[in-house]
Amino acid sequence: MPQLRSARRHRPGFLRRRLDRQDPAIRHAARRVLTLLGLLPLLLILAREAPRLAQSPLVLGYGFTVLVGTIAMLYIAYSRYDDPSERLLRRRPRAKDLAAFPALPAAPRVSFLLAVKDEEDCIEDCVRSMAGSDYPDLQVIVVDDLSEDGTRDVLRRLEAELGITVIYLEKNLGKKHALVRACEIADGDVIAFTDSDCILAPDALARCIRALVTHPELGAVSGHARALNAADTFFTKAQDVWYEGQFRVAKAAEATFGSVTCVSGPLAVFRRDAIYNYLPAWAGDRFLGAPFRFATDRQLTGYVLGQRWRGKALKRRYADSPFITAQDYPERAWRIGYVQSAKVWTNVPARFKPFMKQQIRWKKSFIRNMFFTGSFMWRRGIGPAALYYGHALWVVAAPVMAFRHLLWAPLHGAAFLTLLYLCGVVLKGCVWGLAFKIDNPGDGRWRYRPLMSLLSALVLAWLLPYSFATIRRGVWARGAN
């Protein structure tokens, strides 16, 4: 188990200390220059290959586009991202627009919620880390969704010892409905969620709350997750490095525009007035004529991002729900942030079969959310739209490109195209691996990132069509073994 402490594990380096002492404008200018210098080798590759693109668009087009997107995301993440719990963000709404967001109390009450089913082995560590958060006004609510192992015995003991609230359901409802049941008694100004296989740093929740209090325009923030069992197997090592990139780079890039598209389950912190009216829609979500059973962090995030355009219709659909009749909150143009220093560790699948099940579940959530968030994301501005639709296009194109380069090309005497494709995949993985190494000096696991890229291209890319074909199937099940 990692040592549970804040993100500042080591004293910042000389360059970081010098930059932190500078005027914000000088600091950001220096970061832009340093980031461009770091990306210079990739920019030179683009410049070298650009003249050949017109001659061979089918051969070079996909790789060229992926490399441009990678460079853009890295540049945005490293040159523009600031942790909202540590300093005031530079990109904020104008003063007259900022006045539309009510300020939270200086120390808001927080309801910290967890739904659990059959997690006897790990639930105690999770609940203890929740209750051990160094935040003063904290309400911890755990919902047991009819566990059939020894989970209830553990929770009864913790309930008496820690003074938490536990709801014991007598009928299995599924994760979303279980969490909504907890929201019925949650009285916090802020509602936070975690997953049952997670461990939080003591200051993680407080950092997220500080970000929300300092920035009233933020309707939600995501913490930063890494693998708790990173040392176990190849899959856990690779996923740990992948998690770091998905948060430190992808979420950081989205956060610079206030449009993080997935407030991830390991630590998801929402203002009450940003989600409360939409909890019935979240629990009763349907897709392609059937209930969508996954917890889908992306969908709850989508209700915050898109309530300005979709909120009234969602509330009309559930107009009789107590979540709406109790208090009808105005639809606001919330922003969503990411707190890099709010650390949480989660158990990731240690074997291939559970890993594949997890990836299929995530692909299904991506598909469902694309039909919701994709319908309005263009309204949030050029930057957020480019990141969102660019990523969606890359995911949708991945199985097509895999088929073209791994099957069609060798069968038609174009094996060089296959080699070129695999070299591009490895190059992209190396770039992300070097980014990991910069943020985690001395950690040799960066070398697993190219292997994760190969696994994605050779195996995971094919999961999207399968996930779409089986999207009506799904039960709440997790496990890292």
C-alpha positions as CSV (number, residue, x, y, z in Angstrom):
1,M,0.0,0.0,0.0
2,P,1.4,3.4,-0.9
3,Q,2.2,5.9,1.9
4,L,-0.9,8.1,2.2
5,R,0.1,11.7,2.0
6,S,-0.2,14.6,-0.3
7,A,1.1,15.0,-3.8
8,R,4.3,16.9,-2.7
9,R,6.3,13.7,-2.0
10,H,9.6,15.5,-2.7
11,R,10.8,19.1,-2.4
12,P,10.2,20.8,-5.7
13,G,13.3,21.0,-8.0
14,F,15.3,24.1,-8.5
15,L,13.5,25.1,-11.7
16,R,10.1,24.6,-10.1
17,R,11.0,26.7,-7.1
18,R,12.4,29.5,-9.3
19,L,9.2,29.5,-11.5
20,D,6.9,29.5,-8.5
21,R,8.5,32.7,-7.2
22,Q,7.9,34.5,-10.5
23,D,5.1,36.8,-11.4
24,P,2.2,34.6,-12.9
25,A,2.6,36.1,-16.4
26,I,6.4,35.4,-16.4
27,R,5.9,31.9,-15.0
28,H,3.4,30.9,-17.7
29,A,5.5,32.4,-20.4
30,A,8.5,30.4,-19.2
31,R,6.4,27.2,-19.0
32,R,5.3,27.7,-22.6
33,V,8.9,28.1,-23.8
34,L,10.1,25.1,-21.8
35,T,7.3,22.9,-23.1
36,L,8.0,23.9,-26.7
37,L,11.6,23.0,-26.2
38,G,10.7,19.6,-24.8
39,L,8.4,19.0,-27.8
40,L,10.9,20.2,-30.3
41,P,12.0,16.7,-31.5
42,L,8.3,15.8,-32.3
43,L,7.8,19.2,-34.0
44,L,10.9,18.5,-36.2
45,I,9.5,15.1,-37.2
46,L,6.2,16.8,-38.2
47,A,8.1,19.4,-40.2
48,R,10.1,16.7,-41.9
49,E,7.1,14.6,-42.9
50,A,4.7,17.4,-43.7
51,P,5.8,17.8,-47.4
52,R,5.3,14.0,-47.9
53,L,1.7,14.1,-46.5
54,A,0.2,15.4,-49.7
55,Q,1.9,12.7,-51.7
56,S,0.8,9.8,-49.4
57,P,-2.2,10.9,-47.4
58,L,-3.5,7.4,-46.9
59,V,-0.2,6.1,-45.7
60,L,0.9,9.0,-43.5
61,G,-2.4,10.7,-42.7
62,Y,-3.5,8.8,-39.6
63,G,-0.1,8.8,-38.0
64,F,0.4,12.5,-38.7
65,T,-3.0,13.4,-37.2
66,V,-2.3,11.3,-34.1
67,L,1.1,12.9,-33.6
68,V,-0.4,16.4,-34.0
69,G,-3.1,15.6,-31.4
70,T,-0.5,14.2,-29.0
71,I,1.7,17.3,-29.3
72,A,-1.2,19.6,-28.8
73,M,-2.5,17.8,-25.7
74,L,1.0,17.7,-24.1
75,Y,1.6,21.4,-24.9
76,I,-1.7,22.4,-23.3
77,A,-1.3,20.2,-20.3
78,Y,2.2,21.2,-19.4
79,S,2.2,24.9,-20.4
80,R,-1.3,25.9,-19.2
81,Y,-2.5,23.7,-16.4
82,D,-2.6,25.0,-12.8
83,D,-3.8,23.0,-9.8
84,P,-6.9,24.9,-8.6
85,S,-6.2,23.9,-5.0
86,E,-2.8,25.6,-5.0
87,R,-3.3,28.8,-6.9
88,L,-6.0,30.9,-8.5
89,L,-6.7,29.9,-12.1
90,R,-5.8,32.3,-14.8
91,R,-8.6,31.4,-17.2
92,R,-11.9,32.2,-15.5
93,P,-15.3,33.7,-16.5
94,R,-15.5,37.4,-16.8
95,A,-16.5,39.3,-13.6
96,K,-20.1,39.7,-14.7
97,D,-20.4,36.0,-15.5
98,L,-18.6,35.0,-12.4
99,A,-21.3,36.7,-10.3
100,A,-23.8,34.1,-11.5
101,F,-22.1,31.4,-9.4
102,P,-23.0,31.4,-5.7
103,A,-20.0,31.1,-3.4
104,L,-19.7,28.1,-1.1
105,P,-19.2,28.6,2.6
106,A,-15.5,28.9,3.6
107,A,-15.8,25.4,5.1
108,P,-18.8,23.7,3.4
109,R,-20.3,20.6,4.8
110,V,-19.3,17.6,2.8
111,S,-21.2,14.3,2.2
112,F,-18.8,11.6,1.2
113,L,-20.7,8.6,-0.4
114,L,-19.8,5.0,-1.3
115,A,-21.8,2.1,-2.7
116,V,-20.4,-1.4,-2.1
117,K,-21.3,-4.9,-2.9
118,D,-19.3,-8.0,-1.9
119,E,-16.0,-6.2,-1.1
120,E,-15.1,-7.9,2.2
121,D,-11.3,-7.9,1.4
122,C,-10.8,-4.2,0.7
123,I,-13.8,-2.3,2.1
124,E,-12.2,-1.6,5.5
125,D,-9.2,0.2,4.1
126,C,-11.4,2.3,1.8
127,V,-13.9,3.4,4.5
128,R,-11.1,4.1,7.0
129,S,-9.4,6.4,4.4
130,M,-12.7,8.2,3.8
131,A,-13.3,8.7,7.5
132,G,-9.7,9.6,8.0
133,S,-9.8,12.6,5.6
134,D,-8.4,15.7,7.3
135,Y,-11.6,17.7,6.6
136,P,-13.6,18.9,9.6
137,D,-17.3,18.9,8.6
138,L,-17.6,15.5,7.0
139,Q,-20.6,13.1,6.7
140,V,-19.6,9.6,5.5
141,I,-22.4,7.5,4.1
142,V,-21.9,3.9,2.9
143,V,-24.6,1.9,1.1
144,D,-24.4,-1.9,1.2
145,D,-26.2,-3.1,-2.0
146,L,-27.2,-6.5,-0.5
147,S,-23.7,-8.0,-0.1
148,E,-23.6,-11.7,0.2
149,D,-20.1,-12.1,1.7
150,G,-18.8,-10.7,5.0
151,T,-19.0,-7.1,3.9
152,R,-21.9,-6.3,6.2
153,D,-20.1,-7.6,9.2
154,V,-17.2,-5.3,8.5
155,L,-19.4,-2.3,7.9
156,R,-21.3,-2.9,11.2
157,R,-18.0,-2.9,13.1
158,L,-16.8,0.3,11.3
159,E,-20.2,2.0,11.8
160,A,-19.9,1.6,15.6
161,E,-16.2,2.5,15.7
162,L,-16.0,5.5,13.2
163,G,-19.5,6.9,13.6
164,I,-20.3,6.7,9.9
165,T,-23.8,6.1,8.5
166,V,-24.4,2.8,6.8
167,I,-27.5,2.0,4.7
168,Y,-28.2,-1.8,4.4
169,L,-30.4,-2.4,1.4
170,E,-32.6,-5.5,1.4
171,K,-32.8,-5.6,-2.4
172,N,-30.0,-5.2,-4.9
173,L,-30.5,-1.9,-6.7
174,G,-27.3,-1.5,-8.6
175,K,-24.6,1.1,-8.0
176,K,-26.3,4.2,-9.3
177,H,-29.5,3.6,-7.5
178,A,-27.6,2.8,-4.3
179,L,-25.7,6.1,-4.5
180,V,-28.9,8.0,-5.2
181,R,-30.4,6.4,-2.0
182,A,-27.4,7.8,-0.1
183,C,-28.0,11.2,-1.6
184,E,-31.5,11.1,-0.1
185,I,-30.0,11.6,3.3
186,A,-26.8,13.5,2.3
187,D,-27.0,17.1,3.7
188,G,-23.7,18.4,2.5
189,D,-23.1,21.5,0.3
190,V,-20.7,19.3,-1.5
191,I,-21.3,15.6,-2.5
192,A,-18.2,13.5,-3.1
193,F,-17.9,9.9,-4.3
194,T,-15.3,7.2,-4.3
195,D,-15.1,3.6,-5.3
196,S,-15.0,0.7,-2.9
197,D,-11.5,-0.5,-4.0
198,C,-9.9,2.9,-3.4
199,I,-7.6,4.4,-0.8
200,L,-7.4,8.2,-0.4
201,A,-4.6,10.4,0.8
202,P,-5.7,12.2,4.0
203,D,-5.6,15.6,2.3
204,A,-7.1,14.6,-1.0
205,L,-10.7,15.6,-0.2
206,A,-9.7,18.8,1.5
207,R,-7.7,19.8,-1.6
208,C,-10.8,19.3,-3.8
209,I,-12.9,21.3,-1.5
210,R,-10.4,24.1,-1.5
211,A,-10.5,24.2,-5.3
212,L,-14.3,24.5,-5.2
213,V,-14.4,27.2,-2.5
214,T,-11.7,29.3,-4.3
215,H,-13.4,28.9,-7.7
216,P,-17.2,29.2,-7.4
217,E,-17.5,28.6,-11.2
218,L,-16.3,25.0,-10.7
219,G,-19.3,22.7,-10.4
220,A,-17.1,19.6,-9.9
221,V,-13.5,18.5,-9.7
222,S,-11.7,15.2,-10.3
223,G,-8.9,13.9,-8.1
224,H,-5.7,12.1,-9.5
225,A,-5.8,8.3,-9.4
226,R,-2.9,5.8,-9.6
227,A,-2.9,2.0,-9.2
228,L,-2.9,0.7,-5.7
229,N,-1.6,-2.7,-6.7
230,A,0.9,-1.4,-9.3
231,A,3.6,-3.9,-8.4
232,D,1.6,-7.0,-8.9
233,T,1.7,-7.9,-12.6
234,F,2.5,-6.6,-16.0
235,F,-1.1,-5.4,-16.4
236,T,-1.1,-3.4,-13.1
237,K,2.3,-1.8,-13.9
238,A,1.1,-0.8,-17.4
239,Q,-2.2,0.5,-16.1
240,D,-0.5,2.6,-13.4
241,V,1.6,4.4,-16.0
242,W,-1.5,4.8,-18.2
243,Y,-3.5,6.2,-15.3
244,E,-0.9,8.8,-14.7
245,G,-1.0,10.0,-18.3
246,Q,-4.8,10.0,-18.5
247,F,-5.0,12.2,-15.4
248,R,-1.8,14.4,-15.6
249,V,-2.1,15.0,-19.4
250,A,-5.6,14.3,-20.7
251,K,-7.5,15.7,-17.7
252,A,-5.1,18.6,-17.2
253,A,-5.6,19.6,-20.9
254,E,-9.4,19.5,-20.5
255,A,-9.2,21.4,-17.2
256,T,-7.4,24.4,-18.8
257,F,-10.8,25.0,-20.6
258,G,-12.9,24.1,-17.5
259,S,-14.3,21.1,-19.4
260,V,-13.1,17.9,-17.9
261,T,-15.4,15.3,-19.5
262,C,-15.1,12.6,-16.9
263,V,-14.9,13.2,-13.2
264,S,-13.6,9.8,-12.4
265,G,-15.0,7.5,-9.8
266,P,-11.9,7.1,-7.5
267,L,-12.5,10.7,-6.3
268,A,-15.4,12.6,-7.8
269,V,-16.4,15.8,-6.0
270,F,-19.5,17.8,-7.0
271,R,-21.2,20.9,-5.7
272,R,-24.7,19.9,-4.5
273,D,-26.4,22.5,-6.7
274,A,-24.6,21.2,-9.8
275,I,-26.0,17.7,-9.7
276,Y,-28.8,17.3,-7.2
277,N,-31.7,17.9,-9.6
278,Y,-30.2,15.4,-12.1
279,L,-29.7,12.4,-9.8
280,P,-33.1,10.8,-10.9
281,A,-32.1,11.1,-14.6
282,W,-28.7,9.5,-13.7
283,A,-30.3,6.6,-11.9
284,G,-33.0,6.1,-14.5
285,D,-30.7,6.6,-17.5
286,R,-31.8,4.6,-20.6
287,F,-30.0,4.0,-23.9
288,L,-31.3,2.3,-27.0
289,G,-34.6,1.5,-25.3
290,A,-33.1,-0.3,-22.3
291,P,-31.8,0.8,-18.9
292,F,-28.1,1.6,-18.9
293,R,-26.8,-0.1,-15.8
294,F,-23.3,1.1,-15.4
295,A,-22.4,3.8,-12.9
296,T,-21.0,5.9,-15.8
297,D,-19.0,8.7,-14.2
298,R,-19.0,10.3,-17.7
299,Q,-22.8,10.6,-17.7
300,L,-23.0,12.4,-14.3
301,T,-20.2,14.7,-15.5
302,G,-22.2,15.3,-18.6
303,Y,-25.2,16.6,-16.6
304,V,-22.9,19.3,-15.1
305,L,-21.3,20.2,-18.4
306,G,-24.5,20.3,-20.3
307,Q,-27.3,21.4,-18.0
308,R,-27.4,24.9,-19.5
309,W,-28.7,23.2,-22.7
310,R,-30.2,19.9,-21.5
311,G,-31.1,20.7,-17.8
312,K,-34.7,21.9,-18.2
313,A,-35.7,18.9,-20.3
314,L,-34.1,16.4,-17.8
315,K,-35.9,18.1,-14.9
316,R,-39.3,18.1,-16.6
317,R,-38.9,14.3,-17.2
318,Y,-38.6,13.8,-13.5
319,A,-40.6,16.7,-12.3
320,D,-42.3,14.8,-9.4
321,S,-39.0,13.6,-7.9
322,P,-38.1,14.8,-4.4
323,F,-34.7,15.7,-5.9
324,I,-36.4,18.4,-7.9
325,T,-39.4,19.4,-5.8
326,A,-37.3,19.9,-2.7
327,Q,-35.2,22.7,-4.4
328,D,-35.0,23.5,-8.1
329,Y,-31.5,24.8,-8.7
330,P,-30.9,27.2,-11.7
331,E,-29.1,25.7,-14.7
332,R,-25.6,27.2,-14.8
333,A,-22.7,27.1,-17.2
334,W,-20.5,25.3,-14.7
335,R,-16.9,24.6,-15.3
336,I,-15.2,21.3,-14.3
337,G,-11.6,21.1,-13.0
338,Y,-9.0,18.6,-12.0
339,V,-6.9,18.6,-8.8
340,Q,-3.6,16.9,-9.5
341,S,-2.5,17.1,-5.9
342,A,-5.6,15.2,-4.7
343,K,-4.2,11.7,-4.7
344,V,-6.2,8.5,-4.6
345,W,-5.1,4.9,-5.3
346,T,-7.4,2.3,-6.9
347,N,-7.1,-1.5,-7.4
348,V,-6.8,-2.2,-11.1
349,P,-7.3,-5.6,-12.8
350,A,-4.3,-7.9,-12.2
351,R,-5.2,-10.5,-14.8
352,F,-6.1,-10.4,-18.5
353,K,-9.8,-11.5,-18.2
354,P,-10.9,-8.9,-15.6
355,F,-8.9,-6.3,-17.5
356,M,-10.8,-7.0,-20.6
357,K,-14.1,-6.9,-18.8
358,Q,-13.2,-3.5,-17.4
359,Q,-12.2,-2.2,-20.8
360,I,-15.5,-3.4,-22.3
361,R,-17.4,-1.7,-19.5
362,W,-15.5,1.6,-20.1
363,K,-16.1,1.4,-23.9
364,K,-19.9,1.0,-23.3
365,S,-19.9,4.0,-21.1
366,F,-17.9,6.0,-23.7
367,I,-20.5,5.0,-26.4
368,R,-23.5,6.0,-24.3
369,N,-21.9,9.3,-23.2
370,M,-20.9,10.2,-26.8
371,F,-24.6,10.3,-27.7
372,F,-25.3,12.7,-24.8
373,T,-22.3,14.9,-24.2
374,G,-21.4,14.9,-27.9
375,S,-24.8,16.6,-28.6
376,F,-23.7,19.8,-26.9
377,M,-19.9,19.8,-26.4
378,W,-19.5,22.1,-29.5
379,R,-21.3,24.8,-27.5
380,R,-18.6,25.0,-24.9
381,G,-16.0,26.5,-27.2
382,I,-13.4,25.6,-29.8
383,G,-10.8,24.2,-27.3
384,P,-13.1,21.8,-25.4
385,A,-14.8,20.8,-28.6
386,A,-11.5,20.0,-30.3
387,L,-10.3,17.9,-27.4
388,Y,-13.6,16.0,-27.0
389,Y,-14.5,15.3,-30.7
390,G,-10.8,14.7,-31.5
391,H,-10.7,12.0,-28.8
392,A,-14.0,10.5,-29.9
393,L,-12.9,10.4,-33.5
394,W,-9.7,8.6,-32.5
395,V,-11.6,6.0,-30.5
396,V,-14.1,5.4,-33.3
397,A,-11.3,5.2,-35.9
398,A,-9.1,2.9,-33.9
399,P,-10.8,-0.4,-34.9
400,V,-10.9,0.7,-38.6
401,M,-7.2,1.6,-38.5
402,A,-6.3,-1.6,-36.8
403,F,-8.2,-3.6,-39.4
404,R,-6.6,-1.7,-42.2
405,H,-3.0,-1.8,-40.9
406,L,-2.9,-5.2,-39.2
407,L,-5.1,-7.3,-41.5
408,W,-5.8,-5.6,-44.9
409,A,-2.3,-4.3,-45.5
410,P,-0.4,-7.6,-45.0
411,L,-2.9,-9.5,-47.1
412,H,-2.5,-7.0,-49.9
413,G,1.3,-7.0,-50.0
414,A,1.7,-3.8,-47.9
415,A,3.5,-5.2,-44.9
416,F,5.6,-2.0,-44.7
417,L,2.4,-0.1,-43.9
418,T,1.9,-2.5,-41.0
419,L,5.4,-1.9,-39.8
420,L,5.0,1.9,-40.1
421,Y,1.8,1.7,-38.1
422,L,3.4,-0.3,-35.3
423,C,6.4,2.1,-35.2
424,G,4.0,5.0,-34.9
425,V,2.2,3.3,-32.0
426,V,5.5,2.7,-30.2
427,L,6.6,6.3,-30.8
428,K,3.4,7.6,-29.3
429,G,3.8,5.3,-26.3
430,C,7.4,6.4,-25.8
431,V,6.3,10.1,-25.8
432,W,3.7,9.4,-23.1
433,G,6.3,7.3,-21.3
434,L,8.8,10.2,-21.3
435,A,6.1,12.5,-19.9
436,F,5.6,10.0,-17.1
437,K,9.3,10.0,-16.4
438,I,9.5,13.8,-16.2
439,D,6.7,13.8,-13.6
440,N,8.0,10.8,-11.8
441,P,11.9,10.9,-11.8
442,G,13.5,7.7,-10.8
443,D,10.4,5.6,-11.5
444,G,11.4,3.0,-14.1
445,R,7.8,2.0,-15.0
446,W,7.7,4.5,-17.8
447,R,9.0,1.8,-20.1
448,Y,5.6,0.0,-19.8
449,R,3.8,2.9,-21.6
450,P,4.9,1.8,-25.1
451,L,3.8,-1.7,-24.3
452,M,0.4,-0.4,-23.2
453,S,0.2,1.5,-26.5
454,L,0.8,-1.8,-28.4
455,L,-1.7,-3.6,-26.3
456,S,-4.2,-0.9,-27.1
457,A,-3.5,-1.1,-30.9
458,L,-3.4,-4.9,-31.1
459,V,-6.2,-5.8,-28.7
460,L,-8.2,-3.0,-27.2
461,A,-9.0,-1.3,-30.5
462,W,-11.2,-4.2,-31.5
463,L,-13.4,-3.9,-28.4
464,L,-15.5,-0.9,-29.5
465,P,-17.7,-2.7,-32.1
466,Y,-18.1,-5.6,-29.6
467,S,-19.1,-3.2,-26.8
468,F,-21.7,-1.6,-29.0
469,A,-23.1,-4.9,-30.1
470,T,-23.5,-6.0,-26.4
471,I,-24.3,-2.7,-24.9
472,R,-27.6,-3.8,-23.4
473,R,-25.7,-6.4,-21.3
474,G,-24.2,-5.3,-18.1
475,V,-24.2,-5.8,-14.3
476,W,-22.5,-4.0,-11.6
477,A,-19.4,-6.1,-11.0
478,R,-15.8,-5.1,-10.2
479,G,-12.7,-6.9,-9.2
480,A,-9.0,-6.5,-9.6
481,N,-8.0,-10.2,-9.5
